[in-house]
Amino acid sequence: LSKISQEVVDTYLPLEQLFLREMAILMDELDESSKTFRLVDDIFFVVKKCLGRAISSGSADAVCAMFNHTNAVLSDQLIDETLMVRTKSVTSSGWIQQAYHLVHKRAGSGTLATGLLGSASTENVTNGSSNANQVDAQTQFIYALNSVEACLSCLAILRNTLEQYIKEIYGLRRKSDLNKLQACLADLAESLAQTFQTLLDSGFDKLRSLIRPQVNSLTQSFNLVKRDLTEEEFEQYAVNDPWVESLIVGLQGLLKSFHVS
């Protein structure tokens, strides 16, 4: 019976592994409501089903094998080939540099406030195809960061769900099998969580490295601000400080490029 059971498991595992690898990364659409890729929910749904079936097989070795395969699929296909590629798009595209250039261009022409905060501009119409590519890179990057955060949340839920399922199936069996599966699940969850967090931190580091110089440039004009004010000028500045207003508009214009509609 043990031999037959092992043969069944050996036949079952490749099928489950194929299903996981082929189905998990198929849906690559944008979820407008959550600002993430739809594949996040799809992947973790498929992973939960696959690992749930493996756990119900009653073979601790089969479950551990599926844990290892899940780690490989998520690391290779979800993280390396999907999310990591998109979090790198911010450095390969010029959309933030263009936004910064637009701020200074309009500041010089006197159309800063209306141009950046108003409707579509002449530049957008003239450079339609170029902007489309940059908006696409922007969307990929923002959605990728949101998706990594969503993956961390889904991973925590998946771990709790599988922990309960393992206790239900293996709670009355050999203690060694239960401990083995709990350890394998912990290794899987902690390894993936660390990888997701590293990717998220890296993405925000890239974002900071791009934004900080632009913000510094916007504040450099503060050195030119007049500091010896008359009483009348002081009262006017208290109501409407030109430099502060210019900085606010500049920051809004810079950060507007990160707003995904």
N, C-alpha and C positions, 0 to 999 in steps of 0.2 A: 504493500500500500504506500509506503514511504517513497519507493522508487517511482511508482506511477504518479504520485503527487508531484515529485520533483520534475518528471517529464512534462506534466501539464504546465507547471510553472515556467519551465524552460521554453515551452511553446508560446505561452501567454505573454511573457515579458517583451519579446521583440514586437508583438502586435501592439501592446500598450505604448511602447517606446516610439514606434512609428506614428501612432495616433497623436501622441503628445507633440512630437517634432513637427508633424505636417499640419496639424490643426491649430496649434497655439499661436503661430505668427501670421496667419492668413489675413485676418481683418486688420487693415492698416488705414483706418479712417479717423477723421477728427470728430470728437464729441463736443459740440458747441456749448452744451450746458455746463459741462465740468471743465472745459478747456484742456482736455487730455486726449490721448489717442485711445480709440475704442479697444485696441488690442490689449490694453491693460486688464480690463474686466474680462475679456475673452480668455486671455492667457491664464489668469488665476482661476477662472471657472473650470477650464479644461484640466489644469493641474490638480485642482481639488477633486475632480471626478476620477482622474487617473490614479492619484494616490489613495483615494478612498477605496477604489476597487482593489488596489494592491493590498491595502491593509485588511480588507475583508477576505483575502485569499487564505489567511491564516499562516502564511509562510513569512517568518521574520526576515529571512535572507532575501526573498523576493521584494519585500517592502524596502529594505535597505538599498537594494539594487535600483529600485525606482527612485528613491531619494537621490542617489548619486546621479542618475540619468536626468532627473529634474534639475539638479544643480547645473549640469553641463548644458542643458538646453537653454535655461534662463540666462546663464552666464554668456554663452556664445551667441545665441540668436536674439535674445531680448536686449541684453545689456550692450555687448560688443557691437553687434551688427545693426541694431536699431536705435537704441537710446543714445549711446555714446557718439554715434555718427551725427546725430541731430544736435547734440549739445556742442559739437565742434563747429557747427555751421555759423555760429556768431563770430568766429574769428576769420572765417573764409569769406564772409559777406561784408559789404560796405554800408549796410543800412544805418548803423549808428553814426558812422562818420558822415554820412550824407545828412542825417538829421542835424548834427552839430553844424555842418557847413550851411545848412538852410537857416539855422538860427542867426548866424553871423551875417549871412547874405541879406536877410530881411531886416536885421537890425540896422544895417547900413542904408537900406532903401527906405526905412521908415514904415515898413509894413509888418513889423514883427508881431504885434499883438493880433492884428486882424488875420494875417496870413497863417500863423501857426494854430490859432484857436478857432479859425473860421472853417469855411467849406473847402472843397478840393481846390488846390492851387494850380497855377499855370505850369509849375514844374512837374506836378503829378500828371498833367495831361500830356505834356510834351515828352516826358520820359516814361510813358506808360509801361512799355515792355521791360525796361530796366527796373522800375519800381516794383513791378509784379514779381520779379525774381527776388528782390530784396525783401519784400513783404513775405514771400514764401519762406525765405531763410529765417526771417523773424518769427513767423508762425511756428516753424519747425522747432526753433530753439525754445520759445516760451512753452509750447505744448510739451516738449521733451522734459523740461524741468518740472512742470506740473505732473507729468506722468511718472517721473521718478519718485516724487513725493507720494503719489497715489500708490505706487508699487510698495513703498514702505508700509503704508496703511493696510493694503491688501495682504501683505506678507504676515503682518501681526495677526490679522483675522484668520488667515489660513493656518498659522501655527496653533492658535487656540482651538480651532475646529478639529484639526488632526490629533491634537493631544487628547481631546475628549474621546474621539473615535478609537484611538489606540487603547485607552483605558477600558472602553466598553468591550472591545474584541479580545484584548490580551490581559485584562485585569485578573481573570481567574486561571490563566495559564502559567507557564513557567516564569518565575520572576526574572530570570536572565533575559528572556525574550522581550519582556516589557521594558527592562532597563536599556537593552540594546536599541530598541526602537526609539525610546525617548531621547537617548543620546544622539542617534542618527538624525532625528528631527531637529534637535537643538543645534547640531552642527550645520545642517542645511539652512535653517532660519538665520542663524548668526552670521554665517558666511555671506549669504545673500544680502542681509541687512547692512553689513559692513561695506559690501561692494556698491549697493545703491547709495548709501550715505556718502561714500567717497566720490561717486559720480556727481551727486548733487552739490557737494562742497566745491568740486572742481568747476562745475557750471557757474556757480555764483562767484567764484574767484575770477573767472573769465569776464563775467559781467561787471564786476567791480573794477577790474583792470581797464576796461573800456570806458566806463562811466566816469571814474575818478579824474582822469586828465581833462575831460570835457567840463566837469563841474569846476575844477580848478581854473580853467580858462575863463569860465563865465564870471568868476569872482575876482579876476585880476584887475578889472576896472575899478575896484573899490579903492585902490591906491590913488586914483585920480579924482576921487570925490572931494568936493570942497568941504573943509572942516570949519572954517571961520564963517559962521552964519550970522546974519542980522536977525533981529527979533522977528521980522516979517517972514524971512526965509525959514526960520525955525518952525514957525507956526504952519507954514505951507508943507514943510517936510513931515511934520507930525501927522498931517492928513494924507499926504500923498508923496512918499519918498521916491523920486524917479529911479534911483539905483535899485532899490528894493523891488519896485514894480518891474523893472527890466530883468532882474534876476529871476523873479517868480515866473515871468513869461518865458524866459529862456529855459528854465528847468522844466516847465510844463511842456514846452516844445520838444525838449530832449527826451523826456520820459513818455511823451505821447506815442513815440514809435514802438514802445513796449506794450501798448494797449491793444490786445487782440480782440477784435469785434466778433 
